[in-house]
Amino acid sequence: MHLYDPHDPYDPPEPYKSKFADPYDGEIAYADAMLGKLFAQLKTSGLYQNSLIAMMADHGEAFGEHGERTHGIFLYDETIHVPLLIKLPASAKSAKQNAQRKSDGRVGLVDVTPTILDVAGIPIPKEIQGQSLVNVLRDDSASHPANLAADRPIYSETDYPHRAFKWSSLRALRTGRYLAIDATRPELYDQTVDPKATNNLAAKSPAVANTLVAEVEKFRQNTAAELAEAAKLDPEQAEKLRALGYVGDDSGKGGHEGKIGGTDPKDRIEVANQMHDGMIEVEQGDYQTAITNLQRVIETEPESAIAYVQLGTAWTRLKDYDKALPILRKAVELKDDSGLAQYELGLALFETGNWKEAAPQFEHVVARSPRWADANFSLAAVYARIDRVPDAMDELDKTLALNPNHYRANLLRGRLLFLLGEPAESIPNLQKAAAVEPNSREAHIFLADAYAQLGRTSEEQLERTKAEKARPPAR
C-alpha cells in the first residue's frame, strides 16, 4: 500500500487543510487518519492480530537544512533518516516481547525484505543485502543469535545530481560515530556531538575522512547491483521517472551509475531548488512561473536535459510551439535516449502539422516503451495523418490491448472504420468512446453518423440529441 502524502506540493484535503496552519502537518494527519481506517477495518475483520505490518518512508524532507528545500540531492539525516515501524503477527511474537520495542541499533530499509521473508518462513536469498530484524523485534537472541550492532554501517547514495545536472554523485556511510560522505569535497561529521551535520571535520581529520571515504567506495563495490529493469514499471511512469532522474539509463550506454567528481552539489543547491520549483509548477499548470524558474536553471546548467524537457513541456502546454520546438530539440540532442523528450517533441511537431517529422519521434518512444498506451496512440494518430492507415490501425489495436478504455483510441479507430466504409464495424469502438466520455460531443456525433449510414434513425437522433447537450472531454 502506497501513501503519497505527505509529499511536496503540500495540499491536504479538508478538514485537515483548515485544521492545520502548516499544510505539511495537515498531510501527516490525513495519512494518519487513512491508516487508522485501514487498521480499524483489519481489526473488524479479525485480521489485525495475525497480520505482519511494516510501515516506512522512502525518504525524508529538507526544509532549508543545508540549503535543500526538498529531497534527492543530499544525504544528510533530514532526508535519509526515516521512520520504520513493524508489527509482528501474534503467532510470531515471543513470550518475552513487549507490546512496543524501540531499537537504538542502526537499521536500513534494505532490512525490510529479509524481515518479511523471515517472519513468513521463506528462505532469504543470498543476494539480499539486508538483515532480518526479527531478532530485534522479538528480543530473542536464542533463535536468532546474530544481534544487530548499534554501529552497523549503513550505506546510502544519490545519483540524481549527476543525472539531472551532470554534477557529482554522492555516496555516504554511517558507521560508528561518523557520517562520511564521498563527494568532490569529502565530508565527515561526528554525529554524537554534531547530529545536524554542520561541522565538516574532513579538513581537520584527513586520516579519518580518507579512511571512511575509502570504506564508502569499498562498501558500494561489494554490494553493487544493477537496477531492476525499467520495463517492470508502468512504461509511462518509468519513462517519466527516467527523464526526471529517478530511474537510470537502460539503453546500454554506460549503465545507471553516476560518478564522484566535477561540480559539488553543495555549490549549486539553489539551482536544484529552482529546478524542483519549476517541475512542480509544470505539474500544477503554473506554466509562466515554471518558465521563469527553468530558464534560470538553464542559464546556469546549459547541459541539463531535464530542464529543457520541462521548459519545452511548459511552452507546449501554453501552445507556444515556436518556443517549445527548439527547446525540445535541444533536450533530445542532450539525451537522445530520453523517451519523454522525444514524446513531447513529437506532440509539438504533431500540433504544428509536422506529421512526417513527428512519426520517427513516436516510433523511437514506442520501440523503447512498447507498453506505453498513449505513445502507441500518438503514433497511430500520426500514421492516420500521413495516410498510413493500416499502420495506424495496428497501433490502435496495440493501444486498446494495453488499455481497452482508451477514449481517444476508441474514437479514432471507430472513425477510421467509418471512413473506410465499415460503419457497422465502427460502432463498438464509438460506443466505448461515448461510454468512457459520455460528455464527448465528437463521440456522439461520430456514432450518430454511423447509425445514419446504417439507417438506424432512432438511434441516430438519440446520439445527435446527446451531442447537442455534451461538452468537450477533458484532455
C-alpha positions in Angstrom: 0.0 0.0 0.0 1.5 3.3 -1.1 0.5 6.6 0.6 1.8 9.5 -1.4 1.1 12.0 1.4 2.9 13.8 3.0 4.7 14.9 -0.1 5.5 18.2 -1.8 3.5 20.1 -3.0 1.6 20.1 0.3 -2.1 20.4 -0.2 -4.1 18.3 2.3 -7.8 17.7 1.8 -10.4 19.1 4.1 -10.9 19.1 7.0 -7.1 18.7 7.5 -6.4 21.8 5.4 -8.3 24.0 7.7 -7.3 22.3 10.9 -3.5 22.8 10.5 -1.7 26.0 9.8 1.2 24.1 8.3 0.0 22.0 5.3 2.8 19.5 5.9 1.2 18.7 9.3 -2.2 18.5 7.6 -0.9 15.9 5.2 0.6 13.9 8.0 -2.7 14.0 9.9 -4.6 13.0 6.7 -2.3 10.0 6.1 -2.6 9.0 9.8 -6.4 9.1 9.5 -6.4 6.9 6.4 -4.1 4.4 8.1 -6.4 4.4 11.1 -9.3 3.4 8.8 -7.3 0.6 7.4 -6.3 -0.7 10.8 -9.8 -0.4 12.1 -11.1 -2.5 9.2 -8.4 -5.1 9.8 -9.5 -5.3 13.4 -13.2 -5.5 12.5 -12.4 -8.3 10.1 -10.4 -10.2 12.7 -7.2 -9.9 10.6 -5.2 -7.4 12.6 -3.7 -9.6 15.3 -2.1 -12.1 12.9 -1.1 -9.6 10.3 2.5 -8.6 9.7 2.6 -4.8 9.1 5.7 -2.8 8.1 5.5 1.0 7.8 8.3 3.1 6.4 9.0 6.2 4.4 11.1 6.2 1.2 12.8 9.5 2.1 12.5 12.4 4.5 12.2 16.1 3.6 14.5 19.0 3.9 13.1 22.5 4.8 16.2 24.5 4.1 18.7 22.4 6.1 22.0 22.6 4.2 20.2 24.8 1.7 18.0 22.0 0.3 14.2 22.6 0.1 13.0 19.1 -0.7 14.9 15.8 -1.2 17.1 13.9 -3.7 20.3 15.9 -3.7 21.9 15.5 -0.3 22.4 12.5 2.1 22.0 14.2 5.5 19.7 12.9 8.2 16.8 15.2 7.3 16.2 13.2 4.1 17.8 9.8 4.9 16.7 9.2 8.5 13.2 7.8 8.1 10.6 6.0 10.3 10.4 2.3 10.3 7.6 0.5 12.3 7.0 -3.2 12.2 4.1 -5.1 13.9 4.6 -8.9 14.1 1.8 -11.3 13.8 0.7 -12.5 17.2 1.8 -16.0 16.3 5.3 -14.8 15.6 5.8 -12.9 18.9 8.0 -14.4 21.6 6.9 -14.7 25.2 9.5 -12.0 26.1 8.3 -9.5 23.6 6.9 -6.2 24.9 3.9 -4.6 23.2 6.3 -1.9 22.0 10.0 -2.0 21.5 12.4 0.6 20.2 15.8 -0.3 18.9 18.8 2.0 19.0 20.7 -0.1 16.6 21.3 1.1 13.1 19.0 -0.5 10.5 18.1 0.3 6.9 15.1 -0.1 4.5 17.2 -2.8 2.9 16.4 -4.9 6.0 12.6 -4.8 5.4 12.5 -7.5 2.7 14.6 -10.1 4.7 12.5 -9.4 7.8 9.2 -10.1 6.0 10.6 -13.2 4.4 11.9 -14.4 7.8 8.5 -13.9 9.5 6.8 -15.7 6.6 9.2 -18.6 6.9 10.5 -18.1 3.4 14.3 -18.7 2.9 16.2 -15.4 2.5 18.0 -15.4 -0.9 21.8 -14.9 -0.6 21.5 -12.0 -2.9 19.6 -10.0 -0.3 21.8 -7.3 1.1 19.9 -6.6 4.3 19.4 -8.5 7.5 16.3 -9.8 9.2 15.2 -7.7 12.1 13.2 -10.5 13.7 15.8 -10.9 16.5 15.5 -7.2 17.4 11.7 -7.3 17.3 11.4 -10.5 19.4 14.4 -9.7 21.6 15.1 -13.4 21.2 18.8 -14.0 20.7 18.5 -17.7 21.2 16.6 -18.3 18.0 18.4 -15.5 16.1 21.9 -15.3 17.6 23.3 -12.6 15.3 22.2 -9.4 17.1 22.5 -6.2 15.1 25.3 -4.0 16.3 24.5 -0.4 17.2 27.4 0.8 15.0 26.4 -1.3 12.0 27.4 0.5 8.8 24.5 1.8 6.7 25.2 2.9 3.1 23.2 5.5 1.0 23.8 7.1 -2.3 22.2 9.5 -4.8 23.0 9.8 -8.5 20.3 12.3 -9.1 22.7 15.3 -9.1 24.6 13.6 -11.9 21.6 12.6 -13.9 19.8 15.9 -13.6 22.8 18.3 -13.8 25.9 16.3 -14.6 27.2 17.2 -11.1 29.0 14.8 -8.8 27.0 11.9 -7.4 27.2 11.4 -3.6 27.8 8.3 -1.5 27.5 8.1 2.3 28.3 5.7 5.1 27.1 5.9 8.6 29.4 3.9 10.8 30.3 4.2 14.4 30.0 7.8 15.5 30.6 9.2 12.0 28.8 10.2 8.9 31.2 10.1 5.9 30.2 11.5 2.5 32.1 10.8 -0.7 31.8 13.9 -2.8 34.1 16.3 -4.8 34.8 17.8 -1.4 34.5 14.9 1.0 32.6 15.4 4.3 33.0 13.9 7.7 30.7 14.6 10.7 30.8 13.3 14.3 27.1 12.6 14.9 27.5 12.1 18.6 28.2 15.9 19.0 27.0 17.2 15.6 23.7 15.4 14.8 22.7 18.1 12.3 26.0 17.7 10.3 27.0 21.4 10.4 30.8 21.0 11.2 32.7 19.2 8.4 35.7 17.6 10.0 37.3 16.3 6.8 40.0 19.0 6.7 40.8 18.7 10.4 40.8 14.9 10.4 42.0 13.9 7.0 43.2 10.5 8.0 39.7 9.5 9.4 38.0 11.2 6.5 40.1 9.4 3.8 39.8 6.0 5.6 36.0 6.3 5.8 35.6 7.6 2.3 37.6 4.7 1.0 35.2 2.4 3.0 32.3 4.1 1.3 33.6 3.0 -2.1 34.6 -0.4 -0.9 31.1 -0.9 0.5 29.5 0.2 -2.7 31.7 -2.1 -4.8 30.9 -5.1 -2.6 27.2 -4.6 -2.7 26.6 -3.0 -6.1 23.8 -4.5 -8.3 22.1 -3.3 -11.4 18.6 -1.7 -11.0 15.6 -3.8 -11.9 14.6 -3.5 -15.5 12.5 -0.3 -16.1 10.2 -2.5 -18.2 8.8 -3.9 -14.9 7.4 -0.5 -14.1 4.4 1.1 -15.8 6.0 2.2 -19.1 4.7 5.8 -19.0 5.7 6.3 -15.3 9.1 4.6 -15.9 9.8 6.9 -18.8 8.8 10.0 -16.7 10.9 8.8 -13.8 13.9 8.1 -16.1 13.5 11.6 -17.6 13.4 13.2 -14.1 16.5 11.3 -13.0 14.9 8.8 -10.7 15.4 5.8 -12.9 18.8 5.1 -14.6 19.6 4.7 -18.3 18.8 1.1 -19.5 19.9 1.8 -23.1 23.2 0.1 -22.7 25.1 3.4 -23.0 27.0 3.2 -19.7 24.6 2.0 -17.1 22.8 3.9 -14.4 25.6 5.0 -12.1 27.0 8.5 -11.9 30.4 9.4 -10.7 32.2 11.2 -8.0 33.9 14.4 -9.2 33.0 17.6 -11.0 30.6 20.2 -9.7 29.9 19.6 -6.0 26.1 19.7 -5.3 26.8 21.8 -2.2 27.9 24.6 -4.5 24.7 24.6 -6.7 21.9 23.6 -4.3 19.9 26.7 -5.1 19.8 25.7 -8.8 18.4 22.3 -7.8 15.7 24.1 -5.7 14.8 26.2 -8.8 14.6 23.1 -10.9 12.3 21.4 -8.3 10.1 24.5 -8.2 9.8 24.6 -12.0 8.9 20.9 -12.2 6.2 21.3 -9.5 4.8 24.4 -11.3 4.6 22.5 -14.6 2.7 19.7 -12.8 0.3 22.2 -11.3 -0.2 24.1 -14.5 1.5 27.3 -13.5 3.5 27.4 -16.7 4.6 31.0 -16.8 6.2 30.8 -13.3 7.7 27.5 -14.3 9.2 29.0 -17.4 10.9 31.7 -15.4 12.5 29.2 -13.0 13.5 26.7 -15.6 15.1 29.4 -17.8 17.2 30.4 -14.8 18.3 26.8 -14.4 19.4 26.6 -18.0 21.4 29.8 -17.7 23.4 28.1 -15.0 23.2 24.5 -16.2 23.0 24.6 -20.1 23.6 20.8 -20.3 20.6 19.8 -18.1 18.4 17.7 -20.4 15.7 17.5 -17.7 15.4 21.3 -17.5 15.0 21.5 -21.3 12.3 18.8 -21.3 10.4 20.6 -18.5 10.7 24.0 -20.2 9.6 22.7 -23.5 6.7 21.0 -21.9 5.6 24.2 -20.3 5.7 26.1 -23.7 3.8 23.2 -25.3 1.1 23.3 -22.8 0.8 27.1 -23.5 0.6 26.2 -27.2 3.6 28.3 -28.0 5.2 25.8 -30.3 7.6 28.2 -31.8 9.3 28.4 -28.4 8.7 24.8 -27.5 10.2 23.2 -30.6 13.8 24.4 -30.4 13.9 23.7 -26.7 12.6 20.1 -27.1 15.0 19.6 -29.9 17.8 20.6 -27.6 16.5 18.2 -24.9 16.7 15.3 -27.4 20.1 16.4 -28.6 21.4 16.4 -25.0 19.8 13.0 -24.2 18.8 11.2 -27.4 17.5 8.2 -25.5 15.1 10.2 -23.4 11.7 8.9 -24.3 9.9 11.7 -22.6 11.8 14.3 -24.5 11.1 12.6 -27.8 7.4 12.2 -26.8 7.0 15.8 -26.0 8.8 16.8 -29.2 6.5 14.5 -31.2 3.5 16.1 -29.6 4.7 19.6 -30.5 5.5 18.6 -34.1 2.1 17.0 -34.4 0.3 20.1 -33.2 2.2 22.2 -35.8 1.3 19.9 -38.6 4.8 18.4 -39.0 3.4 14.9 -39.0 6.1 13.2 -41.0 8.8 14.6 -38.7 6.7 13.6 -35.6 6.4 10.0 -36.7 10.1 9.0 -36.0 9.9 10.6 -32.6 6.9 8.5 -31.6 8.4 5.4 -33.3 11.5 5.7 -31.1 9.3 6.1 -28.0 7.2 3.1 -28.8 10.3 1.0 -29.5 11.7 2.0 -26.2 8.5 1.7 -24.1 6.2 -0.7 -26.0 3.6 -0.8 -23.2 3.0 2.9 -23.1 -0.5 3.2 -24.4 -0.5 6.9 -25.0 2.7 6.6 -27.1 1.1 4.0 -29.3 -2.0 6.2 -29.7 0.1 9.2 -30.6 2.0 7.1 -33.3 -1.4 5.9 -34.6 -2.7 9.5 -34.8 0.4 10.5 -36.8 0.1 7.5 -39.2 -3.5 8.3 -39.8 -2.5 11.9 -40.8 0.2 10.7 -43.3 -2.1 8.1 -45.0 -0.5 5.1 -43.3 -4.0 3.9 -42.2 -3.1 0.1 -41.9 -0.2 1.1 -39.6 -2.5 3.4 -37.7 -4.9 0.5 -37.1 -2.1 -1.7 -35.9 -1.0 0.9 -33.4 -4.6 1.5 -32.3 -5.1 -2.2 -31.7 -1.9 -2.2 -29.6 -3.2 0.8 -27.6 -6.5 -0.9 -26.9 -4.8 -4.2 -26.0 -3.0 -2.2 -23.3 -6.0 0.0 -22.3 -9.4 -1.1 -23.7 -11.0 2.0 -22.2 -8.6 4.4 -24.0 -11.1 7.1 -25.1 -9.1 8.7 -28.0 -8.0 5.3 -29.4 -11.6 4.0 -29.5 -12.8 7.3 -31.0 -10.1 7.3 -33.8 -10.4 3.6 -34.5 -14.2 3.9 -34.9 -13.9 7.0 -37.1 -11.3 5.4 -39.3 -13.5 2.3 -39.8 -16.5 4.5 -40.7 -14.4 6.5 -43.2 -13.2 3.1 -44.7 -16.8 2.3 -45.4 -17.4 -0.1 -42.4 -20.0 1.7 -40.3 -21.2 -1.5 -38.6 -17.7 -2.4 -37.5 -17.1 1.2 -36.2 -20.0 1.1 -33.7 -18.4 -0.9 -30.9 -15.4 1.5 -30.7 -17.6 4.6 -30.9 -20.0 3.2 -28.3 -17.0 2.5 -26.0 -15.7 6.1 -26.6 -19.1 7.5 -25.7 -19.3 5.3 -22.6 -15.9 6.3 -21.4 -16.5 10.0 -22.1 -20.3 10.5 -22.0 -19.9 14.3 -22.4 -17.9 13.9 -25.6 -19.6 15.7 -28.4 -17.4 14.1 -31.0 -18.2 10.6 -29.8 -21.9 11.1 -30.1 -21.7 12.8 -33.5 -19.5 10.1 -34.9 -21.8 7.4 -33.5 -24.8 9.2 -35.0 -23.1 9.3 -38.4 -22.6 5.6 -38.2 -26.2 4.9 -37.2 -27.3 7.2 -40.1 -25.3 5.2 -42.6 -26.9 2.0 -41.4 -30.4 3.5 -41.4 -30.9 3.3 -37.7 -32.7 6.6 -37.5 -34.0 6.5 -33.9 -30.5 5.7 -32.5 -29.1 8.4 -34.8 -31.5 11.0 -33.4 -30.7 10.0 -29.8 -27.0 10.4 -30.3 -27.4 13.8 -32.0 -29.5 15.0 -29.0 -26.7 13.8 -26.7 -24.2 15.6 -28.8 -26.1 18.9 -28.5 -26.0 18.6 -24.7 -22.4 17.4 -24.5 -19.3 19.4 -23.8 -15.7 18.5 -24.9 -14.0 15.9 -22.7 -11.1 17.0 -20.6 -7.7 16.3 -22.3 
